Amino acid sequence: MTDERQGGACGPTPLVDEVFDIEALLSDDELAWQLKAREFATRRILPIIEDDFENKHFRQELVAELGAAGFLGMHLTGYGCAGAGAVAYGLVCQEIEAADSGWRTFVSVQGSLAMTAIHKFGSEEQRQRWLPGMAAGALIGCFALTEPTGGSDPAGMSTTATREGLSGDWVLDGSKRWIGMASVADVAVVWAQTDDGVRGFLVPTSTPGFTATPIDTKLSMRASIQCDIRLDGVRLPADAMLPDARGLSGPFSCLNEARFGIVWGAMGAARSCLDAAIGRARTREVFGKPIGATQLIQAKLADMLVEYEKGVLLALHLGRLKQRGALTPAQISVGKLNSVREALRIASEARSILGGDGVTSEFPVMRHLANLESVRTYEGTDEIHQLVLGRALTGLSAFA
């Protein structure tokens, strides 16, 4: 592959970084994590991602390699996790998503959702049972919150967990939809209504009554897996419940971890598209000169760069706040809303600069555009984050 085809993610230094020196704002440890993730994405994901996207293939053998690199649950401490800082984790998300959003989604589902739920809310026995294997990539987890009727109102979930018998077993019934990795997962973190409100349960996917069916009609995230889940009388022991997760604050705290990764990751997709556009503008000649020598193209590239720089600086600011324990949900909503919205705009402009070739798999732009439509929807749509920010600004809720 050439730099022109896949943008700066193919080379050691993205083209956009010739102007934007983010490295000057990073510690040596943060930079080391970034370069490690960039090398992994370049060597292991980019050479195969176009074929995998075309063939709707999730290359599961990469999971153990991600674990060996320390990327899975890297922001957590203990149990084989790296204990890295928030900015380092964000940079890894950026580099992985510069290759493909589906693989950053896997890192988020595994680490920010499933592993974080167990780490924050699980018993010590649950942590010991699941987290070391998940950190190593030997076990895969999924996070089952969204239901077929929609993901924006989890308080209205219909999945139930009831106590039965003298043993106090739990029996789960219901449906979930758009659950990443469910068909290849070893354990599902399932959220259900109980007499005590919403609670979380660890469900080994081999449990009778648990069925995960991949959604095969996707035009986005085709190198990833999202599933429908059916829970038909899934019987679990009493100790399958996460003891310290009560109400929706449990799953919401995990969602905020994933949203933080998206703030960074979407900028990786944007960077890949911008670099592809820069490379093409330098080499494609029309009317006897490169299109990059025209004012219209330079204006587009300049606007794209400005939005990319602003997005990365916002992500870095949020990362520093997170490391101080000062990051709020409203601030995360600012980041998620801005990063994905601007990444889509950058990808769209890049497609226009590439002309007709921009809709082919010779360039990564249409793949990123398609993937970003999913990223825009999950972990809170634009509208949900606008309502979060509206509430923060006015003190009034417009959700109901």
C-alpha positions, 0 to 999 in steps of 0.5 A, spaced: 500 500 500 502 507 498 501 513 503 496 515 498 491 509 498 491 509 506 493 516 508 498 517 514 496 511 518 501 507 513 507 511 514 511 512 521 508 519 521 501 522 518 502 527 513 497 532 518 503 531 523 507 535 519 503 541 521 500 539 527 505 537 532 501 533 538 507 530 540 510 536 543 504 536 548 505 528 550 509 525 555 514 520 553 510 514 556 504 517 552 508 517 546 511 510 547 503 508 547 501 512 541 507 509 537 506 502 539 499 502 537 501 506 530 505 500 529 500 495 530 495 498 526 500 499 520 503 492 521 497 488 523 490 491 521 491 495 515 494 490 510 487 486 511 482 491 513 479 492 506 478 485 504 475 484 511 470 489 510 468 487 504 467 480 506 464 482 513 470 478 516 472 479 524 479 477 524 479 474 531 486 471 531 488 479 532 485 479 539 490 475 543 495 480 539 492 486 542 492 483 549 499 481 548 500 489 546 497 491 553 491 494 549 485 491 552 483 494 559 489 498 559 486 504 563 485 499 569 489 497 574 491 490 576 489 483 574 494 483 568 491 490 566 497 495 564 494 501 568 496 506 563 493 513 563 487 516 560 491 520 555 495 514 553 489 510 552 486 515 548 492 515 543 491 508 542 484 509 540 486 514 535 491 510 532 487 503 532 481 507 529 485 511 524 486 504 521 478 502 522 473 504 527 471 496 528 477 495 531 477 501 536 470 498 537 473 492 539 478 495 544 472 499 547 467 493 548 472 489 551 476 494 555 471 500 556 465 496 557 465 489 559 472 489 563 470 496 566 464 493 569 467 487 572 473 491 575 468 497 578 462 493 580 464 486 580 466 481 586 473 479 587 472 472 585 469 475 579 475 479 577 479 474 578 475 469 574 474 474 568 479 480 568 486 476 567 484 472 561 480 478 558 486 483 559 490 477 555 485 477 549 484 469 551 477 471 553 472 476 550 467 480 553 460 483 551 456 489 554 448 487 553 444 494 554 441 496 548 434 493 546 431 492 540 426 498 541 432 503 542 438 504 546 436 512 548 432 510 554 435 504 558 430 506 563 425 503 559 428 496 558 424 490 558 429 484 559 428 482 566 431 478 572 427 474 577 429 470 583 427 463 583 427 457 588 431 456 595 437 457 592 436 464 590 438 463 582 436 468 577 432 467 571 433 472 565 428 473 560 429 478 554 432 481 548 438 485 546 440 488 540 447 491 537 451 488 542 458 488 539 462 481 539 456 477 542 457 471 538 464 470 539 464 472 547 465 468 553 462 472 557 456 477 557 455 483 562 447 483 561 443 489 564 436 487 566 430 490 571 429 486 577 425 488 583 431 492 586 431 496 579 436 495 574 442 490 575 448 487 572 449 480 571 455 476 568 452 471 563 457 465 560 455 465 553 455 457 554 449 458 558 443 454 556 438 459 553 443 464 551 443 466 543 447 471 540 445 472 532 450 476 528 446 482 524 448 480 517 445 486 513 450 492 516 453 497 511 457 499 516 462 496 521 463 490 516 469 488 519 466 487 526 461 483 529 454 486 532 449 481 534 441 480 537 441 477 543 436 472 546 435 470 553 430 465 554 430 462 561 437 463 562 438 461 569 444 463 573 447 462 580 446 468 585 453 470 585 452 472 578 450 479 579 455 484 579 454 486 587 456 493 586 452 496 580 445 499 582 441 502 578 443 506 571 449 509 574 453 502 573 452 502 565 452 509 564 459 510 568 461 504 563 458 508 557 462 514 559 469 510 559 467 508 552 465 515 550 472 517 552 475 513 547 470 515 541 472 522 542 480 520 541 478 514 536 474 518 531 479 523 530 483 517 528 478 516 522 478 523 521 486 523 520 486 518 516 481 521 511 485 528 511 491 524 510 488 521 504 486 527 501 493 531 502 496 525 499 491 525 493 492 533 492 499 533 491 499 527 486 493 528 482 493 533 476 488 536 473 489 542 468 496 541 468 498 542 475 496 538 482 489 539 484 493 541 491 495 547 488 488 550 487 485 555 492 479 551 493 482 545 495 487 548 499 481 552 503 478 545 504 484 542 506 485 548 511 478 547 514 479 540 515 486 541 518 483 546 523 477 542 525 482 536 526 486 540 530 481 542 535 478 535 536 485 533 538 486 538 543 479 537 546 481 530 546 487 532 550 484 537 554 479 531 556 484 526 557 488 531 562 481 532 566 480 525 566 487 523 569 485 529 575 479 525 576 475 532 574 472 529 568 464 530 568 459 527 563 457 533 560 464 534 558 464 527 555 458 529 551 462 535 548 467 531 546 463 525 543 458 530 539 464 534 536 469 529 535 464 524 531 460 530 527 467 533 525 470 527 523 464 525 518 465 532 515 472 531 514 471 524 511 466 527 507 470 533 504 476 528 503 471 524 499 470 530 494 477 531 494 478 524 491 473 525 486 470 518 483 476 514 486 473 516 493 468 511 493 472 506 491 476 501 496 483 504 493 482 509 499 479 508 506 475 514 506 468 511 504 469 505 509 471 510 514 465 514 512 460 508 513 463 506 520 463 513 523 455 513 521 455 507 526 460 511 531 455 517 531 449 512 533 452 508 538 454 510 546 449 516 545 446 519 538 448 527 537 441 528 539 442 525 546 448 529 547 445 535 545 440 534 550 445 532 556 449 539 554 442 543 554 440 540 561 447 542 563 446 549 560 439 550 563 438 546 569 432 543 565 431 536 562 428 535 556 429 528 555 421 526 557 
